[in-house]
Amino acid sequence: MAYYHVCEYCGSNLDPNEKCDCQKQEQNQEQKSEQKEINAKRALAS
């Protein structure tokens, strides 16, 4: 009998009632990439 479940997105083994934060981490990574792109454009513009 397994006392864990698997995240359907990344495959991590999670404890009962534990929620995986892989989707949140991915979203944060995208935001950081977008911010770097914006900063690079600003640097070229000045």
C-alpha positions as a Python dict, from the first residue, in 0.01 Angstrom:
ca = {
    (1, 'M'): (0, 0, 0),
    (2, 'A'): (154, 331, -113),
    (3, 'Y'): (147, 625, 124),
    (4, 'Y'): (235, 878, -144),
    (5, 'H'): (100, 1007, -471),
    (6, 'V'): (274, 1118, -788),
    (7, 'C'): (252, 1468, -937),
    (8, 'E'): (85, 1439, -1277),
    (9, 'Y'): (305, 1717, -1419),
    (10, 'C'): (659, 1639, -1303),
    (11, 'G'): (639, 1288, -1156),
    (12, 'S'): (754, 1380, -805),
    (13, 'N'): (655, 1149, -521),
    (14, 'L'): (450, 1350, -274),
    (15, 'D'): (332, 1283, 78),
    (16, 'P'): (-41, 1251, 141),
    (17, 'N'): (-207, 1594, 113),
    (18, 'E'): (119, 1751, -11),
    (19, 'K'): (85, 1977, -315),
    (20, 'C'): (363, 1995, -570),
    (21, 'D'): (500, 2339, -646),
    (22, 'C'): (645, 2250, -987),
    (23, 'Q'): (387, 2461, -1171),
    (24, 'K'): (456, 2759, -947),
    (25, 'Q'): (831, 2722, -997),
    (26, 'E'): (785, 2710, -1374),
    (27, 'Q'): (574, 3026, -1365),
    (28, 'N'): (837, 3204, -1154),
    (29, 'Q'): (1108, 3100, -1398),
    (30, 'E'): (907, 3242, -1690),
    (31, 'Q'): (859, 3572, -1506),
    (32, 'K'): (1233, 3597, -1436),
    (33, 'S'): (1313, 3533, -1802),
    (34, 'E'): (1066, 3799, -1913),
    (35, 'Q'): (1213, 4049, -1667),
    (36, 'K'): (1567, 3981, -1793),
    (37, 'E'): (1449, 4040, -2149),
    (38, 'I'): (1286, 4370, -2052),
    (39, 'N'): (1600, 4482, -1870),
    (40, 'A'): (1817, 4393, -2171),
    (41, 'K'): (1592, 4598, -2402),
    (42, 'R'): (1609, 4894, -2165),
    (43, 'A'): (1987, 4873, -2152),
    (44, 'L'): (2008, 4878, -2533),
    (45, 'A'): (1766, 5170, -2556),
    (46, 'S'): (1972, 5395, -2328),
}
